[in-house]
């Protein structure tokens, strides 16, 4: 297992460097520039600003300069937020996005696994069919539709919850639910499929023949094997949840990293786009590696294959 983890970590710098390189050149080759919206700027002032931010150098020179700054942990200045560095903006906005993502993931795991277990142990019942129909609906409806619907019902009709902002825990209920619903549906389906595959195994029949309580069989024997597909899904789920939080933060006006990413992409704020891309990439690399390790720990076949 130690060798497997080392292999995962050894590829992380290569993946990150590839991400940095592709993002750096794509954002600069895209039409437009960071100061194009300031139409009345004289040419001499524009040239002075471009020299200040090293934009008058050749592309390879800019790339090398950015890598040198990045090696010290400096993401550079923000072009659209004058007087602020990218580091300051990221460390101010990132905790809000991580907090929202953690709440949403916890909600998705708790509700999704619970729904999958109940559906599996009541196979072909009304509960099973209702759960799977709800899961299909959750997978089919995008979060930019779910979010406004929840606001309409719980904020405007019932007046139970605030619609936008980040001032109190109540403000996070609808955003986290909006972000979690599609993952609740997928986790429920994966849990159900995994447990139905385990329930037919000989050791489950042996456990029942020994007279073990049903709750013990479900929670200890069935769930341990049935949850393996969910563990394998955690990496891609995290990636999808991070990209989905960009839309959710925009809908509910949460001042998280997703808001800055969208705005900086529109305004061609090179430093902010690169900084948010690198942070997202780091989070995904770490969480995907952890997901692979957890999958190997849960499934002995994978663990032995990697040793």
PyMOL commands that set and color helices and strands:
alter all, ss='L'
color gray80, all
select helices_A, chain A and resi 2-29+43-52+59-71+86-121+126-140+143-157+171-198+202-209+214-226+228-251+257-267+270-298+300-306
alter helices_A, ss='H'
color red, helices_A
deselect
rebuild
show_as cartoon
